[in-house]
Amino acid sequence: MLPTDPEATRQLQEWLAEEGYSLFGIEHDFRGADLSGGDFTSSWFTQAVLAGVRLAGASFYRADLQSADLTGADLTGADLVRANLDEAVLRSARLDGADMVKASLHGVDASGASFRGTKIMGASLFRVDLRGADLTDAVLFHNTFKVTVDDATVVRGMTGSIFGPITLFSGESFRELAGAELEAWIAERGGRVEVIAPGRPQQ
């Protein structure tokens, strides 16, 4: 299924016609498309509109998705290894089972997003809004994890290791959680994550 926007459709048709071609989708509107399973390795979606687009199983290895609008997009099982998602909007997006190893997420709104079983390993999450997000069974490893959560954020079954701190939003107030306090907060909610202090080797 092609996008409703004719310019985005033209870009996709060129991409389909040329093997090994990196899609140049900067600022294009891909709404209405089904791009599931597409190989968008090293492609450019900077400031593109991908809201509600089906991207299940697609490969965005080393792709640039900076400032892209992925609100409600379906990225189930997608390859986002080393993808640049800085300043992207992932509100209510589905990233279940996605591979986000070494992805960059700085200044990202991922409120209400689903990361069930997602591999978020060696990734950089800095100023990421995870309020209301679902991280059930997500796997973390050595991640910068400076995120904002709330009581609706689900961390059940989340495992691995992170560098904190996180910011907990409760009611009208914010407070920072780090170290043992952060580990305990996650454990109380069914997760098992080691919080690595600066300069402390991982166990």
N, C-alpha and C positions, 0 to 999 in steps of 0.2 A: 504494500500500500504506500503510495507516494504522498508527500506533503501537499497541503492545499495551496501553499505559496509557490508560484511558478518559478521563481529564481532558485529556490531550494530544490525544486524538482529537477531543474536543469543541471544543477551541481551533482545531484544524485545520479542522474542518467550518464553524465560524463564519467563519474566514478565507476559505475557499473560497466561501462564500455572499455575502460582501461585497466588491465591487470596490474596490480602493484601500485596503483594510483592512490595517493593520500588525499582524502577529501578536504577541500578548502571551504568549510562551512561557516566562516566567521560572520557573525551578525545575521545569519539566515534564520528563517522561521520554519522549523521542521514539524510543527504541530500537524497532527493527522496522519503522520507516517508510522509504518511498522518497520523498524530497522533491526528486528531481532536477528541475532546470529551474524550480523555484519562485521567485517574486519576493518576497523577504523584505526589501525595501528598508525601512530604518528600523525593522525589527522588533526585538523584545526576546527574547533567548535567554539572559539573564543566569542563570548557574548551572544552565542546562538540561543534560540528559543526551542527547547526540547520538552516543554511542559506536557505531561501526559503521554509522551511518546513511548512506544514499546521498544525496548533496547535489550530484552532478555538474551543472555548468552553472547552479546556483542563484545568484540575486543576493542578496548581503548588503550592498549599498551602504549605508553609514552605519548598519549594524545593530550592536546591542550583544550581543556574545558573551562578555562578561567572565565569567571563571571557568567557562565552559561546558566540559563533558567531550566532546571530539571525538576520543577515542582510536579509531584505526582508521577514522575517517569518510572517505568518498570525496568530496572537494571538487574533483575534476578539472574544470578550466575554470571554476571558480566566480568570481563577481565579489565580491571582498572589499575593494573600494576604500573607503577611510576607515572600515573596520570596526574596532570595538574588540574586540581579542582579548586584552586584558590578563588575566594569570593563568589563561588557558585551558590545557587539556591537549590537545596535538596529537600525542601519542605514536603513531607508526606511521600517522598520517593521510596521505592522498594528496592533494596540492595541485598536481599536475602541470598546468602551463598556466594556473594561476589568476592573477587580476589582483589584486595586493595593494598597489597604489599608495596611498601615504599611510595604510596600515593601522598600527595601534598594537599592538605585541606586547611587553608588559613582564611579566617574570616568567613566561614561557611554557615549558612542557616540550614541545619538538618533537623529542625524541630518536627516531631511527629514521623520521622523517617524510620524505616525498618531495616535493621542490620542483623537479622537472625542468621546465625551461623557464618557471618562474614569474616574473612581473614583480613584483619587490620594490623598487619605486622610490619614493623620498621617504618611505619607511616608517621607523618607529622600532622597532628591535629592541634591547631592553635586558634583560639577564639572561635570555637565551633559550638553552635547552639544545639544541644542534644535534648532539650526539654521535650518530654513526651515521646522520645525515641525508644525503639525496642532493640536492645542489644543482646537478646536471648542467645546463648551459646556462641557469641562472637569470640574470636580468638585474637588476642593481642600479644605483641612481643616487642618490648623495648620501644614503645611509642611515646612520643611527646603527646600528652593527653590533657592539654589545657582547655577544658571544655566546660560548658554550663549545663547542669542537669537540674531536674526537679523531682518531686516525689512520684511523678508519672513516668519517669525514665525507668525502663526495665533492664536490669543487669543480671537476671537469673541465668545461671550456667555460663556466664562470661568468665573466661580464664586468660591467664598470661601475665604480662608485666607491663607497667606503664611508668612514665615519669609524670608526676602530677605538677602542681595541684589542680583540683577541679573547683569550680564554683557551684555551690548548691543554692538554688533559688527556692525559697520557702515563704509562702505568703507574699509579703511585700519586701522582704529582706534577702540579701545575698550574704553568704559566708563561704570562706575558703576551707577546703578539706585537703589535707596532705598526710603523707606518712601513714602511721598506724591508724589514725582516725579515719583516713580514706579507705584503707584496707577493711576496717571494721564496718564502715558504711556499706561497702560492696558486699561483704560477707553476710550482713544482716538481710540482704536482699537476694541471697542465693548465688552470688558470684564468688570466684576465688582468684583474686588478682594480687600480685606482688607490686607494691609501690616502691620504686627504686629511688633512693635518696641520691642527690648529686654526689659523685665521688665514691659511691658504694657499689662494689661489684655485684652483678646479679648472681643469685644462688643457682 
